[in-house]
Amino acid sequence: MPLTASWRSEVTMFKNGGGRSAIVWCIFVLPLPAFLILAYFLPMMGILSWSFTDPVPGLQNYARIAEDQTIHLLFWRTLRICLTTAVISVLVAYLLAYHWILGPPARQRLIEMAILIPFWISVLVRAFGWLILLRPKGLINENLIALGIITEPLAMVRNEIGVVIGMVHFMVPMAVFPIAAVMRQIDPRVIQAARGLGAGSVRRFIEVFLPLSMPGVIGALFIVAVFSLGFFITPAILGGGRVVMVAENIFVRMLQTANWGLGSALAAVLLVLVVGLIWILSRIVRLDRLL
């Protein structure tokens, strides 16, 4: 049944049902928008008001963001790390999704476990786990030195390398799902037709399968970028205070230096970036295909 017809039938049932339907809607439907208003909309309005009123009414906080070179470098660093994380995560996720959808059953189960298990592990635990692995006296450096591959420990923490590694580890499962969702919708008969026309496996992948799966790749890029913009724990632990991103800077300004106005303005700019990315994604890719 089309969505419009279903909606009309629901409206008709609501009108015919009278008071009982109204009670059902109040119990099961209204709590969700009420919760969203109380938990998200009202606090966001408060943050936006602080950005215009603290310390004095005006646009001085946004003027500082527009003029301060340190803040510009902060945003450029955040965008660079987010873009790097998105590209690497999507490349890894594409390989996983390809074998998850088209691989033999045993491989599919193994990849499915590798994708789902990270969701059950706290981001804090994962960040400290990578810190143990990547630090100068960590397991990776000690084993590389023991094997004679390197003579000095590699610098893989307190820099962007460690931050990107930790963020990629967190974001790969998030990138797999939109890619796999699009791959599942590819008609196998199209691939069979290309094979019947004489196309080899590499040509079938490059000229047929890859273009058909690109909506999932584009969607995964935007999804990873949007989630990465708000990363806080992983950069704080693996960056060691040397790789500060926007979210961590907002935390410092609002809860440590009590600069609520500038912190709120930074949060508002970050929100605008996220909404803009989501809007661009909705114009490029049908969101219902990703879902």
ROTOR-888994 format. One record per residue: residue in three letters; x, z, y of N, C-alpha, C in turn. Coordinates in steps of 0.1 Angstrom, whole numbers, plus 5000, padded with zeros to 4 digits. Layout:
BEGIN
ALAXZYXZYXZY;...
***
This chain:
BEGIN
MET500850004988500050005000500950005012;PRO500649915022501449915034501350045042;LEU502450075050502550205057501350225066;THR500950115073499850125083498550155076;ALA498350085064497050115057497050255052;SER498250305047498250445042498050545054;TRP498650515065498350605077496950605081;ARG496250485081494850475084494050555075;SER494350545062493550625052493750775054;GLU495050815058495250955060494451005072;VAL494350915083493650955095492150965091;THR491650875083490250875079489950995071;MET490751035062490551155054490551275063;PHE491451275073491551385082490251405090;LYS489751295095488451295102487351345093;ASN487251285081486151315072486251455067;GLY487451505065487651635059487251755068;GLY487251735081486851835090487751945091;GLY487252065091488052185093489152215082;ARG488752175070489752205059490952115061;SER490851995065492051905068492851965079;ALA492152015089492852065101493652185097;ILE493152275088493852395083495052345075;VAL494852245067496052195059497152145068;TRP496752065078497752015087498452125094;CYS497752225099498352335106499352415097;ILE499052425084499952505075501152425071;PHE500952295068501952215061502752115070;VAL502052085082502651985090503252035103;LEU502452125110502852175123504152265123;PRO504352335112505552425112506852345114;LEU506952225109508252145110508552115125;PRO507552045132507952015146508052145155;ALA507352255151507452375158508852435156;PHE509352425144510752475141511752385148;LEU511552255149512552165155512552195170;ILE511452225176511352255190512052385193;LEU511852485185512452625188513952625184;ALA514352555174515752565169516652465175;TYR516152355180516952245185516652205200;PHE515352175202515052115215515252215227;LEU514752335225514852435236516252485238;PRO517052515227518552545230519252425237;MET518952305233519552185239519252175254;MET517952205257517652205271518352315279;GLY518552425272519352535279520752485281;ILE521352425271522752375273522852275284;LEU521852185285521952075295521752145309;SER520852245310520752315323521952385327;TRP522752445318523952505321524952405327;SER524952285321525952185326525652145340;PHE524452165346524152135359524152255369;THR524152375363523952495372525052595371;ASP525952585362527052675360528452615364;PRO529252665373529052795380528052795392;VAL527952665398526952655409526152525406;PRO524952515411524252385409524952265414;GLY524852155406525552035411526051955399;LEU526851855402527451765392528951785390;GLN529451905395530851925395531451925380;ASN530751965370531251965357531451815352;TYR530451735354530551595350531651525359;ALA531751555371532851505379534151535374;ARG534351655369535651695364535951615351;ILE534851595342535051515330535451375334;ALA534951325344535251185348536651175354;GLU537151285360538451275367539651335359;ASP539351435351540451505344541051425333;GLN542351395334543051315324543251385311;THR543351515312543451595299542151575291;ILE541051575297539751555290539651415285;HIS540151325292540151185288541051165275;LEU542251235275543051225263542351295251;LEU541651405254540851475244539851385237;PHE539151305245538151215240538751095232;TRP539851045238540550935231541050985218;ARG541651105217542151155204541051165194;THR539851225199538751245190538251105185;LEU538151005194537650875189538650805180;ARG539950825183540950765174540950825160;ILE540850955159540751025146539450985139;CYS538350985146537050945140537150805134;LEU537650715142537750575138538650565125;THR539850625126540750625114540050685102;THR539350795104538650855093537650765087;ALA536850705096535750615092536250495083;VAL537350435088537850315081538350355067;ILE539250465067539750505054538650545044;SER537750625049536650675041535850565035;VAL535550465043534650355038535450265028;LEU536750245030537450175020537450245007;VAL537750375007537650454994536250454989;ALA535250474997533950484993533450354987;TYR533850244992533450114987533950094972;LEU535150134970535650124956534850214947;LEU534650334951533850434943532450374940;ALA531750334951530450284950530350164941;TYR531350074942531349954933531349984919;HIS532250074915532350114901531250204897;TRP530650284906529550364903528350284900;ILE528150174907526950084905527149984893;LEU528349924892528549814883529449854871;GLY530049974871530950014860530250044847;PRO530950064836530350114824529750254825;PRO528850294816528150424818529150544819;ALA530250544811531150654811531850664825;ARG532250554830532850554843531850594854;GLN530550554853529550584863529350734863;ARG529350804851529150944851530351014857;LEU531550974854532751034860532751024875;ILE532450904880532450884895531250964901;GLU530150974894529051054900529451204901;MET530151254891530551394892531551404904;ALA532451304905533451314916532851304930;ILE531651244931530951234943530151354946;LEU529551414936528551524938529251654939;ILE530351684931530951814931531451854945;PRO532051764953532551814966531451874975;PHE530151834973529051884981528852034978;TRP529252074966529052214962530152304967;ILE531252254973532352334978532352344993;SER532552464998532452485012533552405019;VAL533252355031534252285039535452375043;LEU535152505044536252595047537252605035;VAL536652615023537452625011538352495010;ARG537652385012538352255011539552245021;ALA539252295033540352285044541552375040;PHE541252495035542352585031543052525019;GLY542352465010542952394998543952295002;TRP543552205012544452105017545652165024;LEU545452275031546552345038547552395027;ILE547152445016548052485006548752365000;LEU548152254999548752134993549752075002;LEU549452065015550151985025551252055033;ARG551252185033552152255042553552235037;PRO554552265046555952235042556452295029;LYS555952415025556252475013555052465003;GLY554252365005553052344996553452274983;LEU552452254975552652194962553152054963;ILE552651974972553051834973554451824977;ASN554951884987556251884992557251934981;GLU556952044975557852114965557952014953;ASN556951954949557051864938557851734941;LEU557651684953558351564957559851594959;ILE560151714964561651754965562151774951;ALA561451844942561951864928562151734921;LEU561351634923561551504917562651414924;GLY563151464935564251394942563751274950;ILE562451264952561851154960562151184975;ILE562051304980562451334994563451454994;THR564151465005565151575006564651685016;GLU563751645025563151745034561651735033;PRO560951845036559551845035558851755045;LEU557851685041557151595050556151675059;ALA556051635071555151705081553751645079;MET552951725071551551675068550451765073;VAL550851875080549951965086550351985100;ARG549452045108549552065123549851935130;ASN549251825125549351695131548051615127;GLU547951495132546751415129546751365115;ILE547851355108547851315094547051415085;GLY547351545087546651645079545151645083;VAL544851635095543451635100542651515094;VAL543251395094542651285088542451295073;ILE543451345066543351365052542151465048;GLY542051575055541051665053539651605056;MET539551535067538251475071537851365062;VAL538851285057538451175047537951235035;HIS538651345030538151405018536751455019;PHE536351505031534951555033533951435035;MET534451325041533451215045533251115034;VAL534151095024534050995014532751005007;PRO532251115002530951124996529851085005;MET529951115018528951075027528850925029;ALA530050855028530050715029529650635017;VAL529750705005529350634993527950604992;PHE527050694997525650674994525050555002;PRO525250535015524750415021525250285015;ILE526550285011527050165005526450144991;ALA526250244983525650234970524150194971;ALA523550244982522150214984521950064986;VAL522850004993522749854996523149774983;MET524149824976524649754964523549754954;ARG522749854953521649864943520549754946;GLN520449714958519449624962519849474961;ILE521149454957521649314955521049264942;ASP520449144942519849084931520949034921;PRO521049084909522049034900521948884897;ARG520748824899520648684896521448604906;VAL521648654918522448584928523948574923;ILE524448684917525748684912525848584900;GLN524848594892524748504880524748354884;ALA523948324895523948194900525248144905;ALA526048224912527348194916528248164904;ARG528148244894528948224882528548094875;GLY527248064875526847934869527347814877;LEU527547834890528147724898529647704897;GLY530247794889531647784887532547874895;ALA531947964902532748054910533448164902;GLY534748184904535448294896535048434901;SER535548534895535148674898535648704912;VAL536848664916537348694930536448624940;ARG536148494938535348424947533948474948;ARG533348514936532048574936531948704945;PHE533048784944533048904951533248874966;ILE534148794970534448764984533348694991;GLU532748594985531848504991530348544989;VAL530048624979528648654976528448804977;PHE529148884969528849024968529249104981;LEU530449074986530849144998529949125010;PRO529648995013528748975024527349045023;LEU526849045010525549115008525649265009;SER526749325007526949465008527449515022;MET527649415031528149455044527249545052;PRO525949535051525049635058525349775054;GLY525649805042526049935037527349975043;VAL528349885044529649915049529449955064;ILE528749875072528549895086527850035088;GLY526750055080526050185081526950305078;ALA527850285067528750395064529750425075;LEU530250315081531150335092530550415104;PHE529350385107528650455118528350595114;ILE527850615102527550755097528750845097;VAL529850795092531050875091531550905106;ALA531550805114531950825128531050925135;VAL529750925133528851025139529151165134;PHE529351175121529651315116530951365120;SER531951265121533351305124533451355139;LEU532551305148532651355162532451505163;GLY531651565154531351705155532251795146;PHE533351735141534151815132534851925140;PHE534852045134535452165140536452245131;ILE535952275119536752365110537952295105;THR537852175100538952105094540052075104;PRO539752025116540852005126541452135131;ALA540652245132541152365136542152425126;ILE541952405113542752465102543952375100;LEU543752245097544852155094545552105107;GLY544952115118545652075130546452185136;GLY546152315132546952425137546952445152;GLY545852405159545852415173546552305181;ARG547252215174547952105180547151975181;VAL546051965173545251845172543851895176;VAL543551915189542251965193541351845195;MET540151855189539051755191538051815200;VAL537051735204536051775214535251895209;ALA534851895197534052015192534852145193;GLU536152145190536952265191537152305205;ASN537352205214537452235228536252295234;ILE535052245230533752305234533752455230;PHE534052475218534052615213534952705221;VAL536152655224537152735232536652765246;ARG536052655252535652675266534452765267;MET533552765257532352845258532452985253;LEU533253005243533353135236534653215239;GLN535653145244536953215246537253225261;THR537053115268537353115283536053135291;ALA534953135285533653165292533353055302;ASN533852935300533552825310532252755304;TRP531152815306529952765300529452625306;GLY529652615318529252485325529952365320;LEU531352375320532152255315531952235300;GLY531852345292531552335278530252265275;SER529252305283527952245281527952095285;ALA528652055296528751915300529551835289;LEU530551895283531251825272530251805260;ALA529451905257528551895246527451785249;ALA527051775262526051675266526651535264;VAL527951515268528551385267528751355252;LEU529051445244529251425230527851385224;LEU526851455228525451415223525151275227;VAL525451235239525151095243525950995235;LEU527151025231527950935222527250925209;VAL526851035203526151035190524950955190;VAL524050985201522850905202523050755204;GLY524150725212524450585214524850515201;LEU525650585193526150525180524950505171;ILE524050605170522850595161521950475166;TRP521850455179521050345185521650215181;ILE522950205182523650075179523450045164;LEU523550155156523450135141521950085138;SER520950145145519650095142519349955147;ARG520149905156519949765161520749665152;ILE521749715144522549625136522049625121;VAL521649745116521349765102519949825101;ARG519149775092517849845089518049975083;LEU517650085090517950215085517250245072;ASP516050175069515350205057516150155045;ARG516950055047517850005036518850105032;LEU519450175042520450275039519850395033;LEU518550435037517950545031517350525017;
***
